[in-house]
Amino acid sequence: MMEHMMKLNPSPFEMIKNGSKTIELRLYDEKRKAISVGDTITFVNTEDANDTLCVCVEELFVFESFDALYQNLPLLECGYTEETVRTASASDMEEYYSKEKQAQYGVIGIKISLIKQAE
């Protein structure tokens, strides 16, 4: 079992914390290829390095592009809400990862569950 560390913006960080986001979307690069089911990921809030969440990796979904991922995974678990899911588009992810990088590495949906933390 391995431990991984990833930075996360405040909005998706809060959604994972409150249980509404259970799938984290990333580029399937070298760093993500090391992730296995059963591993843990510590997410660090990009606005407060002392604010962290620990999750367990439940399942991995690998796709060649976010287009394919968006057609196959439940977007309400990927950080969209009832309001935003109507306009959800795979191009939303290009803000983070270029089409070239997506084509080079592929993409991954990481199904996670929150590990209860000490209050």
KOLTOR-500076 format. One line per 8 residues: their letters; for each residue x, y, z of C-alpha. Coordinates in pm, whole numbers, padded with zeros to 5 digits. Layout:
<nodes>
a) X:Y:Z ~ ...
</nodes>
This chain:
<nodes>
mmehmmkl) 00000:00000:00000 ~ 00131:00342:-00095 ~ 00056:00693:00021 ~ 00018:00968:-00234 ~ -00006:01344:-00196 ~ -00203:01575:-00426 ~ -00288:01942:-00417 ~ -00654:02034:-00454
npspfemi) -00837:02364:-00499 ~ -01069:02470:-00213 ~ -01400:02396:-00392 ~ -01336:02028:-00483 ~ -01156:01991:-00148 ~ -01476:02089:00035 ~ -01687:01862:-00189 ~ -01471:01562:-00101
kngsktie) -01483:01661:00265 ~ -01865:01676:00266 ~ -01896:01354:00066 ~ -02054:01494:-00251 ~ -01745:01431:-00468 ~ -01625:01070:-00469 ~ -01432:01062:-00798 ~ -01121:01274:-00849
lrlydekr) -01025:01342:-01213 ~ -00658:01362:-01310 ~ -00418:01316:-01596 ~ -00294:00954:-01607 ~ 00071:01058:-01592 ~ 00367:00884:-01424 ~ 00259:01008:-01082 ~ -00096:00870:-01121
kaisvgdt) 00017:00540:-01277 ~ 00169:00457:-00936 ~ -00175:00461:-00771 ~ -00341:00129:-00685 ~ -00670:00031:-00527 ~ -00621:00030:-00148 ~ -00367:00312:-00152 ~ -00429:00633:00039
itfvnted) -00419:00987:-00097 ~ -00369:01294:00116 ~ -00525:01599:-00048 ~ -00374:01932:00051 ~ -00589:02245:00020 ~ -00406:02482:-00218 ~ -00508:02780:-00004 ~ -00414:02630:00333
andtlcvc) -00136:02369:00346 ~ -00244:02273:00700 ~ -00588:02173:00571 ~ -00562:01811:00453 ~ -00795:01518:00380 ~ -00704:01152:00372 ~ -00892:00920:00137 ~ -00874:00556:00038
veelfvfe) -00861:00456:-00330 ~ -01160:00229:-00404 ~ -01148:00194:-00782 ~ -00958:00330:-01083 ~ -01117:00424:-01416 ~ -00869:00486:-01698 ~ -00974:00647:-02027 ~ -00795:00785:-02332
sfdalyqn) -00958:01126:-02290 ~ -01188:01328:-02068 ~ -01446:01302:-02350 ~ -01461:00926:-02292 ~ -01450:00962:-01914 ~ -01737:01212:-01914 ~ -01950:00969:-02118 ~ -01886:00680:-01879
lpllecgy) -01868:00811:-01521 ~ -02143:00971:-01308 ~ -02053:01341:-01322 ~ -02242:01416:-01000 ~ -01971:01212:-00826 ~ -01694:01396:-01015 ~ -01748:01736:-00857 ~ -02050:01861:-01046
teetvrta) -02373:01964:-00877 ~ -02734:01940:-00999 ~ -02695:02302:-01119 ~ -02358:02266:-01295 ~ -02395:01914:-01439 ~ -02626:02042:-01716 ~ -02341:02244:-01865 ~ -02067:01993:-01775
sasdmeey) -01823:01940:-02057 ~ -01502:01747:-02094 ~ -01347:02074:-02213 ~ -01387:02197:-01852 ~ -01079:01986:-01777 ~ -00866:02168:-02038 ~ -00827:02444:-01782 ~ -00601:02195:-01598
yskekqaq) -00474:01959:-01868 ~ -00415:02038:-02236 ~ -00557:01816:-02513 ~ -00195:01727:-02598 ~ -00126:01605:-02244 ~ -00455:01411:-02243 ~ -00356:01243:-02571 ~ -00006:01171:-02439
ygvigiki) -00103:01018:-02105 ~ -00475:00941:-02101 ~ -00687:01033:-01800 ~ -00807:00870:-01481 ~ -01107:00886:-01252 ~ -01003:00789:-00900 ~ -01297:00659:-00693 ~ -01226:00750:-00332
slikqae) -01378:00723:00012 ~ -01301:00956:00297 ~ -01103:00808:00584 ~ -01258:00947:00900 ~ -01025:01198:01054 ~ -00979:01300:01414 ~ -01176:01619:01473
</nodes>
